[in-house]
Amino acid sequence: MKGLVKVNTPELVEELKKKEGVQYFEGGLYRNYEVKAKYTARNEELLLPKKYQILIVERND
């Protein structure tokens, strides 16, 4: 695809964490933050790893 650049995911996350309008949290089992699904298909549980990163990006529509 024209115009796309391959970017290393950890590098991308580090750059996004520095941006205005982005909130970063460490989440998971035995952490202060956890992601919970408001709605899931067929009421199935949302499966997440024991440790994960959460990025919340503000939309400016």
N, CA and C atoms as a LAMMPS dump frame, in Angstrom:
ITEM: TIMESTEP
0
ITEM: NUMBER OF ATOMS
183
ITEM: BOX BOUNDS ff ff ff
-5.0000000000000000e+02 5.0000000000000000e+02
-5.0000000000000000e+02 5.0000000000000000e+02
-5.0000000000000000e+02 5.0000000000000000e+02
ITEM: ATOMS id mol type element x y z
1 1 1 N 0.833 -1.173 0
2 1 2 C 0 0 0
3 1 3 C 0.884 1.246 0
4 2 1 N 0.533 2.149 -0.826
5 2 2 C 1.332 3.361 -0.983
6 2 3 C 1.15 4.297 0.217
7 3 1 N 2.251 4.85 0.693
8 3 2 C 2.202 5.826 1.761
9 3 3 C 2.234 5.256 3.17
10 4 1 N 2.163 3.941 3.318
11 4 2 C 2.217 3.342 4.643
12 4 3 C 3.658 3.035 5.026
13 5 1 N 3.945 3.217 6.301
14 5 2 C 5.282 2.971 6.812
15 5 3 C 5.176 1.936 7.92
16 6 1 N 6.081 0.959 7.93
17 6 2 C 6.103 -0.018 9.014
18 6 3 C 6.683 0.652 10.259
19 7 1 N 5.977 0.481 11.376
20 7 2 C 6.398 1.09 12.629
21 7 3 C 6.437 0.014 13.702
22 8 1 N 7.467 0.033 14.504
23 8 2 C 7.613 -0.888 15.613
24 8 3 C 6.556 -0.523 16.663
25 9 1 N 5.74 -1.477 17.106
26 9 2 C 4.64 -1.201 18.033
27 9 3 C 5.107 -0.575 19.349
28 10 1 N 6.132 -1.092 20.011
29 10 2 C 6.576 -0.437 21.253
30 10 3 C 7.004 1.021 21.026
31 11 1 N 7.623 1.31 19.901
32 11 2 C 8.02 2.686 19.594
33 11 3 C 6.779 3.558 19.397
34 12 1 N 5.783 3.034 18.714
35 12 2 C 4.544 3.767 18.483
36 12 3 C 3.85 4.084 19.807
37 13 1 N 3.778 3.112 20.707
38 13 2 C 3.142 3.321 22.005
39 13 3 C 3.887 4.399 22.785
40 14 1 N 5.215 4.357 22.782
41 14 2 C 6.004 5.363 23.492
42 14 3 C 5.75 6.766 22.938
43 15 1 N 5.642 6.898 21.627
44 15 2 C 5.348 8.2 21.014
45 15 3 C 3.935 8.672 21.35
46 16 1 N 2.975 7.764 21.315
47 16 2 C 1.599 8.139 21.628
48 16 3 C 1.452 8.592 23.08
49 17 1 N 2.181 7.968 23.998
50 17 2 C 2.104 8.324 25.412
51 17 3 C 2.503 9.777 25.647
52 18 1 N 3.326 10.343 24.774
53 18 2 C 3.814 11.717 24.911
54 18 3 C 2.833 12.751 24.368
55 19 1 N 1.867 12.312 23.572
56 19 2 C 0.96 13.237 22.894
57 19 3 C -0.089 13.815 23.843
58 20 1 N -0.508 15.033 23.55
59 20 2 C -1.593 15.668 24.293
60 20 3 C -2.899 14.962 23.933
61 21 1 N -3.76 14.77 24.909
62 21 2 C -5.035 14.11 24.667
63 21 3 C -4.962 12.601 24.737
64 22 1 N -3.817 12.056 25.192
65 22 2 C -3.657 10.606 25.321
66 22 3 C -3.408 10.283 26.792
67 23 1 N -4.164 9.341 27.309
68 23 2 C -3.965 8.865 28.679
69 23 3 C -3.412 7.441 28.611
70 24 1 N -2.437 7.153 29.457
71 24 2 C -1.784 5.846 29.457
72 24 3 C -1.917 5.206 30.834
73 25 1 N -2.258 3.917 30.858
74 25 2 C -2.384 3.162 32.096
75 25 3 C -1.798 1.763 31.911
76 26 1 N -1.235 1.241 32.994
77 26 2 C -0.834 -0.172 33.038
78 26 3 C -2.026 -0.917 33.616
79 27 1 N -2.519 -1.925 32.919
80 27 2 C -3.693 -2.644 33.386
81 27 3 C -3.443 -4.128 33.512
82 28 1 N -4.374 -4.797 34.165
83 28 2 C -4.311 -6.243 34.256
84 28 3 C -4.524 -6.759 35.661
85 29 1 N -4.27 -8.035 35.807
86 29 2 C -4.428 -8.722 37.078
87 29 3 C -3.473 -8.125 38.112
88 30 1 N -3.972 -7.795 39.272
89 30 2 C -3.197 -7.199 40.369
90 30 3 C -2.661 -5.81 40.013
91 31 1 N -3.319 -5.118 39.107
92 31 2 C -2.95 -3.748 38.75
93 31 3 C -4.054 -2.812 39.224
94 32 1 N -3.802 -1.521 39.157
95 32 2 C -4.802 -0.535 39.578
96 32 3 C -5.918 -0.362 38.557
97 33 1 N -5.69 -0.763 37.314
98 33 2 C -6.666 -0.56 36.249
99 33 3 C -6.972 -1.872 35.544
100 34 1 N -8.221 -1.991 35.096
101 34 2 C -8.65 -3.186 34.384
102 34 3 C -9.7 -2.775 33.351
103 35 1 N -9.654 -3.364 32.182
104 35 2 C -10.648 -3.101 31.14
105 35 3 C -11.784 -4.1 31.313
106 36 1 N -13.003 -3.581 31.326
107 36 2 C -14.182 -4.444 31.392
108 36 3 C -15.085 -4.082 30.232
109 37 1 N -15.652 -5.079 29.599
110 37 2 C -16.539 -4.858 28.46
111 37 3 C -17.917 -4.434 28.945
112 38 1 N -18.446 -3.39 28.314
113 38 2 C -19.805 -2.979 28.632
114 38 3 C -20.789 -3.922 27.947
115 39 1 N -20.516 -4.24 26.699
116 39 2 C -21.34 -5.176 25.933
117 39 3 C -20.426 -6.199 25.287
118 40 1 N -20.835 -7.458 25.31
119 40 2 C -20.08 -8.496 24.601
120 40 3 C -21.062 -9.374 23.845
121 41 1 N -20.577 -9.984 22.794
122 41 2 C -21.415 -10.894 22.008
123 41 3 C -21.778 -12.103 22.859
124 42 1 N -23.046 -12.414 22.902
125 42 2 C -23.548 -13.586 23.628
126 42 3 C -23.102 -13.621 25.083
127 43 1 N -22.888 -12.449 25.687
128 43 2 C -22.494 -12.328 27.095
129 43 3 C -21.245 -13.134 27.441
130 44 1 N -20.343 -13.28 26.479
131 44 2 C -19.09 -13.981 26.742
132 44 3 C -18.128 -13.057 27.474
133 45 1 N -17.246 -13.636 28.239
134 45 2 C -16.261 -12.876 28.987
135 45 3 C -15.184 -12.338 28.049
136 46 1 N -14.72 -11.138 28.309
137 46 2 C -13.635 -10.54 27.541
138 46 3 C -12.32 -11.092 28.086
139 47 1 N -11.553 -11.788 27.256
140 47 2 C -10.305 -12.402 27.699
141 47 3 C -9.136 -11.462 27.418
142 48 1 N -8.419 -11.09 28.454
143 48 2 C -7.266 -10.203 28.347
144 48 3 C -6.066 -10.854 29.016
145 49 1 N -4.853 -10.448 28.626
146 49 2 C -3.667 -10.995 29.29
147 49 3 C -3.584 -10.505 30.737
148 50 1 N -2.681 -11.091 31.52
149 50 2 C -2.534 -10.705 32.92
150 50 3 C -1.935 -9.312 33.075
151 51 1 N -1.22 -8.842 32.063
152 51 2 C -0.602 -7.514 32.088
153 51 3 C -0.781 -6.907 30.7
154 52 1 N -1.282 -5.67 30.652
155 52 2 C -1.463 -5.026 29.348
156 52 3 C -1.402 -3.505 29.502
157 53 1 N -1.268 -2.825 28.369
158 53 2 C -1.216 -1.372 28.342
159 53 3 C -2.549 -0.84 27.834
160 54 1 N -2.989 0.269 28.415
161 54 2 C -4.234 0.9 28.007
162 54 3 C -3.914 2.307 27.529
163 55 1 N -4.288 2.607 26.297
164 55 2 C -4.155 3.965 25.755
165 55 3 C -5.554 4.486 25.471
166 56 1 N -5.879 5.632 26.035
167 56 2 C -7.158 6.275 25.749
168 56 3 C -6.836 7.537 24.964
169 57 1 N -7.326 7.599 23.74
170 57 2 C -7.014 8.71 22.84
171 57 3 C -8.263 9.565 22.691
172 58 1 N -8.121 10.851 22.995
173 58 2 C -9.226 11.802 22.871
174 58 3 C -9.528 12.092 21.412
175 59 1 N -10.819 12.065 21.073
176 59 2 C -11.241 12.393 19.712
177 59 3 C -11.581 13.87 19.624
178 60 1 N -11.198 14.487 18.535
179 60 2 C -11.513 15.893 18.307
180 60 3 C -12.324 16.036 17.06
181 61 1 N -13.578 15.58 17.085
182 61 2 C -14.457 15.667 15.914
183 61 3 C -15.135 17.01 15.877
